[in-house]
Amino acid sequence: MSERVLPASLRDNPRAEQWIGFEPDRRVRLATGKVELGQGILTALTQIAAEELDVAPGRFRVVSGDTDAAPEEGFTAGSQSIEASGGAIRLVAAEVRTRFLEAAALRLNCAPEALRIEDGAILQDGAATALDYWSLAPLVDLARPVTGTAVLRTPASFRYIGRALPRVDLPGKLFGGGFIHDIAPEGLLHGRSLHRPWPGAVLGPLDEAAIARAAGGAVEVLRIGDFAAVIAPTEALAERALAAAEARARWSGGTPRPVVASEPLALVGAPATDRLLEIPARRSDAAPAADRLEARYLRPFLAHASIGPSVALAHWDGKRLDVQTHSQGVGMLRVALAQALGLDPAAVSVHHRPGAGCYGHNGADDVALDAALIARARPGRPVRVQWSRAQEMSVVPFGSAMVVDLAAGLDTHGRPVDWTMEVWSGTHGQRPGHNGRTNLLAAEALPGAVPTPPAPDVPDVAGFGGLRNAVALYDLPAQRITHHLIERPRLRTSSMRGLGTHGNVFALEGFIDELALRAGEDPLAYRLSLLSDPRARRVLEAVAEMSGWRGRLAGGDGVGWGIAFSRYKNRAAYVGLVAEIAVDQAIALRHIWCAVDAGLVVNPDGAANQIEGGILQAASWTVKEEVRVNEAGVLTNAWEHYPILTFPEVPEVTVRFVGDPADPSLGLGEAALGPTAAAIGNALAYALGARVREMPLTRERIAAALLG
Amino acid sequence: MSETFAFTLNGRPAHVAGRGDAVLVHALRGDLGLNATRFGCGAEACGACMVLLDGTPVQSCTLRLDRVAGRSVVTVEGLGTAEAPHPLQAALLDEQAGQCGYCLSGIQIAAAALLARNPDPSRAEITAALAGNFCRCGAQNRMIAAVQRAARSLRGETS
């Protein structure tokens, strides 16, 4: 066991006391750098700690995402929290248990093997002793680094891992309160910010008296360069002041967005950084091509479109800045805020608080700087800033539009003998700290700000950005994949759930379906003929059984079934997925079945909730969503222009976990996004007898496909 | 001009001072200190701010105080509490029906109104009743199951 490689989270935060502490009233402090976004992570991490410590889950007090009180673990992103933080917590908790058993054995003058722990109490040969974690705590040094050598529990003896424990955070959110939007310290000032509608825009004069008159109350206007904010004692007044200020704001200069005929096709040919990724052949029987197939797939810019607007609180006491945020990375936000404000990071504290749904790099970080700028101008007063709905859907970072071209030469059996792919996309990684920049919206509007250079993409070791899931796992000839990283896409782009996986799997799995059709074979059978990974085969076979998949070829009768496979990031959970749809003029989603192999699943119900949610969100992206822009800004800055899936449009969803609990846990929160898009696209192709390769799969595009 | 508006809030008399064109969601979350009603869009599009007005679900982000005066408002705080949950709230927890939870207040209000008029709603009736409520996390199927579970509970059936 001694050669076990420590998880990065543990290497960065090696002391046991950074993770676990024993508190009065038989409570246990569990600290994590990962934050609750509604994905149930704090419940699952508690289960892991409870398992290895032998303490009931109800005794835990969880501290998360706090620069003063929790380990620094980077961003809560990429379906990595169970593997990264959970992996660390499991090793820490097991080692803490071992150290306490050794201390108890010394006190009781017995062998540690004679002892065990039950809900924190030490038992000797099954009988109670006077000792427990809390009484022994002064004797055990938790400052010592964790070595990662403790023996872990095996699945057969699990008591908490693998059980569907209810979410610890849900009751608070059900009965009211509990969100960052609800935090209202004494003396609170409400701020509303004005942001540039396009890069480099210059803000004309703002008449404070006129704005206060129009708003009907005591409103102040703060100007710092081309950033502006209104400040008011009540929320209602702040909203009226924002409306008055926006109506009077005159923006000029900068680089307004050009009008283009078609997005995302405008990406093709735009200035880009190109690279070639070559994947060695997985089959060696390549014959000369007897046939050839090419196709182009498109994904538009997509919005996070959270139901609640971004919010932050800040307080400046003249020396220290204290920030409350729903950011996914408090440590990086601290550094970025310090950089933007010219402060020492040690003078900034950042604390995570629950926000509305978070699906990636949304406005949370940007609004934190808005609040900090106002707080510094009003020392001693707590400031809360909330974005408007329009800001939430226009000045935030977006998920990038993508163009994906695929081409394959085919042998006489319809199997690929050469394989090329080209991906055009903006960056999928422009979070605070990426590329050494703050990447905070208001920072670029401050006096003396340097224009932001083009951002690189998410590194390959992090699972790629625009090329996430571009590499096919099928037994293919050599894959030649070209990535065109667009230097300046028309919108600010950054990380949105799954990054490139949605566009790439839609394309790849659509193309595989096209190859199956060309070969005259059932799409499931065709996939299995090119897939030797047993876990990949298992999820496809399982979902075929769940959905009653019948081999079939011809479609065109208005009802369609589509199948798709993906292994998220090519290293996380495996997903096989089937969609059943009906199509008249528009798509009606009927039922989606999903088989998942995520190895050991810590909380099956929480995991199912994540898969179900990912399916419905990706279904919404795929059939309904598209950000549209003109030279003045984002047109889709209200729900009426950016519709998302509604209750009557929601398909039934059936999820089953088919993995082996003896296999390590694999990240799954984003694993179903790509397969959902592809299976719906494939189902539509079978229903119509013609393929729509451009998302969203709207009524207009369906009509166009039928007209051929 | 600031005036005082009197109405019934969760069964008790309430007063709030403000302009007649001020909207209820701000009054609830501000002076009245009830945070369950949430601001989502300010344009009656998402359902996050729903309350019952004389028993009918309405969006409070555009509901003027001068339209509320003399009427009865019920918020999530009036449906139940953690100690004494409404059957719908108990069912939402049983089904673990939610992720971020931000939309849950409005969905509770719309679903409670449905259950008050329809003791045995079908899936189609439930989704129609919740058509004005967005859930971005994709927990809709669990919410539908929770409404059905609550209906069984309200009918006295064991689920």
Interface residues (C-beta under 8 A of the other chain):
Chain A: L37 G38 Q39 G40 P166 R167 D169 L170 P171 K173 L174 F175 G176 G177 G178 F179 H181 D182 G216 T234 E235 A236 E239 A305 S306 I307 G308 P309 P354 G355 A356 G357 C358 Y359 Q386 S388 R389 D605 G606 N609 Q610 E612 G613 G614 I615 L616 Q617 S620 A638 W639 E640 I644 L645 T646 F647 P648 V650 E652 V653
Chain B: G18 R19 A22 V23 H26 A27 R29 G30 L34 N35 A36 R38 F39 G40 C41 G42 A43 A45 C46 A48 T75 V76 E77 G80 T81 A82 P85 Q89 L92 L93 Q96 G98 Q99 C100 G101 Y102 C103 L104 S105 Q108 A124 I126 T127 A128 L130 A131 N133 F134 C135 R136 C137 G138 A139 Q140 N141 R142 I144
